[in-house]
Amino acid sequence: MVVDLGNSKKAVKKKKFIIRFVIILSLICVFFTSAAFSYNYVLRNQDDSLDKPLPVIPESKGIQFEVPRGATSAQITDKLAEEGIIKNTFMFKMISKINGFDGTYKSGTHILSKDLDYDSLMRILSSDPVTSKVLIPEGYTLNQITDKLYKDKLIDKAKFANVALNEKFDYKFLKGIPQREKRLEGYLFPDTYNFDVKSGEKAIIDRMLSRFDEVFKPEYYEKAKALGLTVHEVIILASIIEREAKEYEERRLISGVFYNRLKSKNPIHKKLQSCATIQYILLNKTGEVKPKLTDADTKINDPYNTYLHEGLPPGPICCPGKESIEAALEPETTDYYYFVSKGDGTHEFSTTLSQHQAAVKKYGLFN
């Protein structure tokens, strides 16, 4: 029997080729089927995620998890495992990638639970971090701001005071301000803030200084220079206006009175005689303002007493808002040297001392 070896080899090669072809075709089919399945799975999960409400975990029962700024998905996964929130890092990374969560995780504090499934964890980590909404009213002092932030559990008072006094912040408006006990009094801008619950003292102060920088426009520096004042002197004046004025329309009038006094050569007028500076002294001493000042209060021996000392006090007496800062930079031109509260939030303005004394008697300024 004669065997045709040539044909036999050809048959074997052909068979191998067919087998390889079938294997490759099968792999291609598996690849495209898997891709289609994965694509549909992602879309389905995204649709489900949109329909499902975001899990909300009470802070008292949850775990505060910090996503560091700039952390990668892999680093976040490893951190979750380290803190015992997840057990299978490989599975978490794979689901994160398949479901399209990689690169969506937001830095900040998130409240998590070990009981959540991986999809829920990813959705929370991709949402906005937990923040605390804080309203800092215009005219608050540094002490009042500190108390407010402490009450909202955002700061440690001692650390906050140390940062405010000693840390360096690179802002133009802070250059040249005197080093004093309450160095940043006047510059923590009053506004509504959403602070990360783990922001820390320096980050909170920097955010408030940054807001001041946004409000204090470049042209304000030129206006201050034209008035012959430093930025620090403008903020001192603005802080007094803030505590004196209730009505927006009166802010520039009150500013004009103080400018008239600052420029006056008459010894009677050179003292600002602002009740707001007396209240600042009392607020620092007792923690409260007095409903009505006495004549004795105006004789308190203190550098901030503008009834005793000429010119501006050593520093701002509160953190003024934008309207008061603008009033300090744009005073109303008048002949007024005096004003007295009418008791309804408005003031009576006077040109002469006799007119002012009559107004004081009429409205009962002092006891």
Disulfide bonds with the S-S distance in Angstrom:
none
